[in-house]
Amino acid sequence: EGEKTVVIELRVDKADVGKVIGKQGRIARALRTILSAMGRKTGKRVVLEILE
């Protein structure tokens, strides 16, 4: 976490990466949208990183 940016690392098993990302990245995009809205309320930029 920095002054204006928060990085959230989501660690998932290799077998579950596809489920978390979803078809055409829809689930990952939805998660990023929710985090972005949360960041706007706090005045920070929120970044989601999906890691294996």
C-alpha contacts under 8 A as a table, 3 or more apart, distances in Angstrom:
res1	aa1	res2	aa2	distance
1	E	4	K	7.98
1	E	5	T	5.99
1	E	6	V	4.44
1	E	7	V	6.10
2	G	5	T	5.09
2	G	6	V	6.15
3	E	44	K	7.79
4	K	43	G	7.29
4	K	44	K	4.75
4	K	45	R	6.07
5	T	44	K	5.38
5	T	45	R	4.60
5	T	46	V	5.81
5	T	47	V	7.46
6	V	44	K	6.92
6	V	45	R	6.16
6	V	46	V	4.78
6	V	47	V	6.19
7	V	46	V	5.91
7	V	47	V	4.75
7	V	48	L	6.05
7	V	49	E	7.24
8	I	46	V	7.31
8	I	47	V	6.05
8	I	48	L	4.93
8	I	49	E	6.14
9	E	48	L	6.05
9	E	49	E	4.82
9	E	50	I	6.01
9	E	51	L	6.76
10	L	48	L	7.17
10	L	49	E	6.04
10	L	50	I	4.83
10	L	51	L	5.93
11	R	50	I	6.09
11	R	51	L	4.77
11	R	52	E	5.64
12	V	16	D	6.22
12	V	17	V	6.13
12	V	50	I	7.37
12	V	51	L	6.28
12	V	52	E	5.23
13	D	16	D	5.30
13	D	17	V	6.44
13	D	52	E	5.67
14	K	17	V	5.46
14	K	52	E	5.59
15	A	18	G	7.24
16	D	19	K	5.20
16	D	20	V	6.36
17	V	20	V	5.22
17	V	21	I	6.20
17	V	52	E	7.07
18	G	21	I	5.18
18	G	22	G	5.83
18	G	23	K	7.99
19	K	22	G	5.14
20	V	27	I	6.37
20	V	28	A	6.51
21	I	24	Q	7.72
21	I	25	G	4.97
21	I	26	R	6.77
21	I	27	I	5.44
21	I	28	A	4.79
22	G	25	G	5.01
22	G	26	R	5.47
22	G	27	I	5.03
22	G	28	A	6.78
23	K	26	R	5.85
23	K	27	I	7.53
25	G	28	A	5.36
25	G	29	R	5.97
26	R	29	R	5.07
26	R	30	A	6.10
27	I	30	A	5.03
27	I	31	L	6.22
28	A	31	L	5.12
28	A	32	R	6.22
29	R	32	R	5.07
29	R	33	T	6.14
30	A	33	T	5.01
30	A	34	I	6.32
31	L	34	I	5.24
31	L	35	L	6.24
32	R	35	L	5.05
32	R	36	S	5.94
32	R	47	V	7.32
32	R	48	L	6.30
33	T	36	S	5.02
33	T	37	A	6.26
34	I	37	A	5.20
34	I	38	M	6.29
35	L	38	M	4.97
35	L	39	G	6.07
35	L	46	V	6.05
35	L	47	V	7.68
35	L	48	L	7.83
36	S	39	G	4.93
36	S	40	R	6.28
36	S	45	R	6.80
36	S	46	V	5.77
36	S	47	V	7.87
37	A	40	R	5.19
37	A	41	K	6.69
38	M	41	K	5.38
38	M	42	T	6.72
38	M	46	V	7.97
39	G	42	T	5.16
39	G	43	G	5.77
39	G	44	K	4.82
39	G	45	R	5.42
39	G	46	V	5.57
40	R	43	G	4.87
40	R	44	K	6.14
40	R	45	R	7.19
41	K	44	K	7.82
